[in-house]
């Protein structure tokens, strides 16, 4: 009897599951493995900062699903699942239904704004392929406008960049930005001292899961080499369109 396995989501977990099942499947097994995702590509989420910081082109963080499953018989469907009928073993998109015997949910995750007022409305998340491009374009646009801005305060605001969160993503992002800023300053004839970079972390340390010697080395590189202002024990309590409010006011 044929068995149909549907994997909803082609992130790391979904792809790993599909490849594992494919590997375990025997030639005489009557099993159909189907992976469904709204995109036709997999995004390398751990590399998004490289696009956001303009080190690599956007196609450097996407891998076509057809390439990943080229030597398998995993079926790829580009569609967005919006409904589940667990009683009748059915998942559905806006205009199609898919029957399954086994269902794997691998939808991934989404940004956590921690209930901070104004955060979702006023920040640039770095959580997807499109997010990375938006961050990159925003940074570049700020330099374009700053280069022609005559008002001192407005120019200063355009050249001030804040990254919230001192985990791996935040540190990688501010690191990429710190290196890119050097080139941008040369390109737009802006004094590097005009640019203010901030990394804000609520805990007493950045990269909290690393050993102290690695944390110290990272801190020295950020502050001494890249001129990043690292604010520790500085939880963000509110985000407005033109300012970040910290717990100390």
C-alpha positions as CSV (number, residue, x, y, z in Angstrom):
1,X,0.0,0.0,0.0
2,X,1.4,3.4,-1.0
3,X,2.3,5.8,1.8
4,X,2.4,9.5,1.2
5,X,4.7,11.6,3.4
6,X,4.3,15.4,3.2
7,X,6.9,17.8,4.6
8,X,5.6,21.3,5.0
9,X,8.5,23.7,4.9
10,X,11.9,23.6,3.1
11,X,14.1,25.1,5.7
12,X,17.0,23.3,7.3
13,X,14.7,20.9,9.2
14,X,12.4,20.1,6.3
15,X,15.3,19.5,3.9
16,X,17.2,17.4,6.4
17,X,14.1,15.3,7.0
18,X,13.4,14.7,3.3
19,X,17.0,13.7,2.6
20,X,17.1,11.4,5.7
21,X,13.8,9.7,4.6
22,X,15.1,9.4,1.1
23,X,18.3,7.7,2.3
24,X,16.4,5.2,4.5
25,X,13.9,4.4,1.9
26,X,14.4,1.0,0.2
27,X,13.9,0.4,-3.5
28,X,10.8,-1.7,-3.0
29,X,9.2,0.7,-0.5
30,X,6.1,2.3,-1.9
31,X,6.7,5.7,-0.3
32,X,6.2,9.1,-1.9
33,X,8.0,11.9,-0.2
34,X,6.7,15.4,-1.0
35,X,8.2,18.7,0.3
36,X,6.0,21.8,0.0
37,X,7.3,25.4,0.4
38,X,6.1,28.8,-0.8
39,X,9.5,29.4,-2.3
40,X,11.4,27.4,-4.9
41,X,14.6,27.8,-3.1
42,X,16.1,27.2,0.4
43,X,17.5,30.3,2.2
44,X,20.8,30.0,4.1
45,X,19.6,31.9,7.2
46,X,23.0,31.8,8.9
47,X,24.5,33.8,6.0
48,X,22.0,36.6,5.7
49,X,24.3,39.1,7.4
50,X,26.7,38.8,4.4
51,X,24.0,40.1,2.1
52,X,22.8,42.7,4.5
53,X,26.4,44.0,4.8
54,X,26.9,43.9,1.0
55,X,29.7,41.3,1.1
56,X,28.0,38.9,-1.2
57,X,25.2,39.1,-3.8
58,X,21.7,38.0,-2.7
59,X,21.9,34.8,-4.8
60,X,24.7,33.7,-2.5
61,X,22.3,32.8,0.2
62,X,19.7,30.9,-1.8
63,X,19.9,27.3,-3.1
64,X,17.3,26.0,-5.6
65,X,15.4,23.1,-4.2
66,X,15.7,21.3,-7.5
67,X,19.5,21.3,-7.0
68,X,19.2,20.0,-3.5
69,X,16.9,17.1,-4.5
70,X,18.4,16.5,-8.0
71,X,19.5,13.0,-7.3
72,X,16.5,11.9,-5.3
73,X,12.9,11.2,-6.1
74,X,11.6,13.7,-3.6
75,X,8.7,15.6,-5.1
76,X,8.9,19.4,-4.8
77,X,5.8,21.5,-4.8
78,X,5.8,25.3,-4.7
79,X,2.8,26.3,-2.7
80,X,1.9,28.0,0.6
81,X,0.0,25.8,3.1
82,X,-2.6,27.8,5.0
83,X,-5.0,25.1,6.3
84,X,-4.8,21.7,8.2
85,X,-7.4,19.0,8.5
86,X,-5.8,16.5,10.8
87,X,-9.0,14.4,11.0
88,X,-9.0,13.8,7.3
89,X,-5.2,13.9,6.8
90,X,-5.3,16.9,4.5
91,X,-3.3,20.1,4.2
92,X,-4.5,22.9,1.9
93,X,-3.3,26.0,0.1
94,X,-5.6,28.7,-1.2
95,X,-6.7,26.6,-4.2
96,X,-5.3,23.0,-3.7
97,X,-5.5,20.2,-1.2
98,X,-2.9,17.6,-0.4
99,X,-3.6,14.2,1.2
100,X,-1.0,12.6,3.4
101,X,-0.4,9.5,5.5
102,X,2.4,11.2,7.5
103,X,2.9,14.9,8.0
104,X,6.0,16.7,9.0
105,X,5.6,20.3,10.1
106,X,8.9,22.2,9.5
107,X,7.7,25.8,9.2
108,X,10.7,27.2,10.9
109,X,10.5,30.3,13.1
110,X,9.8,34.0,13.0
111,X,11.3,37.2,14.6
112,X,10.7,37.7,18.2
113,X,10.1,41.3,19.2
114,X,9.8,40.5,22.9
115,X,6.7,42.7,23.3
116,X,8.8,45.8,23.0
117,X,6.6,48.7,22.0
118,X,7.2,50.0,18.5
119,X,9.8,47.3,17.7
120,X,7.9,45.5,15.0
121,X,6.7,48.7,13.4
122,X,10.0,50.6,13.3
123,X,12.8,48.1,12.9
124,X,14.4,46.1,10.1
125,X,14.3,42.4,11.0
126,X,17.0,40.2,9.6
127,X,15.2,36.9,9.2
128,X,14.7,36.2,5.5
129,X,16.2,36.7,2.1
130,X,14.0,39.8,1.5
131,X,14.9,41.2,4.9
132,X,18.6,41.1,4.1
133,X,18.1,42.9,0.8
134,X,16.0,45.5,2.6
135,X,18.6,46.1,5.2
136,X,21.4,46.5,2.6
137,X,19.3,48.9,0.5
138,X,18.4,51.0,3.6
139,X,22.0,51.4,4.6
140,X,23.1,52.3,1.1
141,X,20.3,54.8,0.8
142,X,21.2,56.5,4.1
143,X,24.7,57.1,2.8
144,X,23.4,58.5,-0.5
145,X,21.1,60.9,1.4
146,X,23.7,61.8,4.0
147,X,26.2,62.8,1.3
148,X,23.9,65.5,0.1
149,X,22.4,66.5,3.4
150,X,23.4,70.0,4.6
151,X,21.6,69.9,8.0
152,X,24.1,68.7,10.6
153,X,21.6,66.9,12.8
154,X,19.8,65.2,9.9
155,X,23.1,64.1,8.5
156,X,24.1,62.7,11.9
157,X,20.9,60.7,12.1
158,X,21.4,59.3,8.6
159,X,24.8,58.1,9.6
160,X,23.8,56.4,12.9
161,X,23.1,52.7,12.8
162,X,21.8,50.6,15.6
163,X,21.8,46.8,15.8
164,X,19.7,45.3,18.6
165,X,21.0,42.0,20.1
166,X,24.5,40.8,20.9
167,X,24.0,37.2,19.8
168,X,25.6,35.7,16.7
169,X,23.3,37.4,14.3
170,X,23.7,40.8,15.8
171,X,27.5,40.6,16.2
172,X,27.9,39.3,12.6
173,X,25.6,42.0,11.3
174,X,27.4,44.9,13.0
175,X,30.7,43.4,12.0
176,X,29.7,43.3,8.3
177,X,28.4,46.8,8.6
178,X,31.6,48.0,10.3
179,X,33.7,46.7,7.3
180,X,31.3,48.0,4.7
181,X,31.2,51.5,6.2
182,X,34.9,52.0,5.4
183,X,34.1,51.5,1.7
184,X,30.9,53.6,1.8
185,X,32.8,56.5,3.5
186,X,35.4,56.4,0.7
187,X,32.7,56.2,-2.0
188,X,30.6,59.1,-0.7
189,X,33.5,61.2,0.7
190,X,32.3,61.0,4.2
191,X,34.6,61.2,7.3
192,X,34.4,57.8,9.1
193,X,34.2,59.7,12.4
194,X,30.8,60.9,11.4
195,X,29.4,57.4,11.3
196,X,28.1,56.0,14.6
197,X,27.6,52.3,14.9
198,X,25.8,50.8,18.0
199,X,25.4,47.3,19.2
200,X,22.9,47.1,22.0
201,X,22.7,44.0,24.3
202,X,20.5,43.5,27.4
203,X,22.9,41.0,29.0
204,X,26.3,41.8,30.6
205,X,28.1,40.1,27.7
206,X,27.8,39.7,23.9
207,X,28.0,36.2,22.4
208,X,27.0,34.9,25.8
209,X,27.5,31.2,25.0
210,X,31.2,31.5,24.1
211,X,34.2,31.4,26.4
212,X,35.3,34.7,28.0
213,X,38.5,34.8,25.9
214,X,36.5,34.6,22.7
215,X,34.1,37.2,23.9
216,X,36.9,39.5,24.9
217,X,38.6,39.1,21.5
218,X,35.3,39.9,19.7
219,X,34.8,43.0,21.9
220,X,38.2,44.3,21.1
221,X,37.7,43.7,17.4
222,X,34.4,45.5,17.4
223,X,35.4,48.5,19.5
224,X,39.1,48.9,18.4
225,X,39.1,47.9,14.8
226,X,35.5,48.6,13.7
227,X,34.8,51.5,16.0
228,X,31.5,50.0,17.2
229,X,29.9,51.4,20.4
230,X,28.9,48.3,22.3
231,X,26.2,49.0,25.0
232,X,25.9,46.2,27.5
233,X,23.1,45.7,30.1
234,X,21.1,48.1,28.0
235,X,17.8,46.6,27.3
236,X,15.7,48.3,24.6
237,X,12.4,49.3,26.2
238,X,10.8,51.2,23.3
239,X,11.5,51.9,19.6
240,X,10.2,55.0,17.9
241,X,10.6,56.0,14.3
242,X,13.6,58.2,15.1
243,X,15.0,56.9,18.4
244,X,15.8,53.9,20.5
245,X,14.8,54.1,24.2
246,X,16.8,52.1,26.7
247,X,16.0,51.0,30.2
248,X,18.0,53.8,31.7
249,X,16.2,56.4,29.6
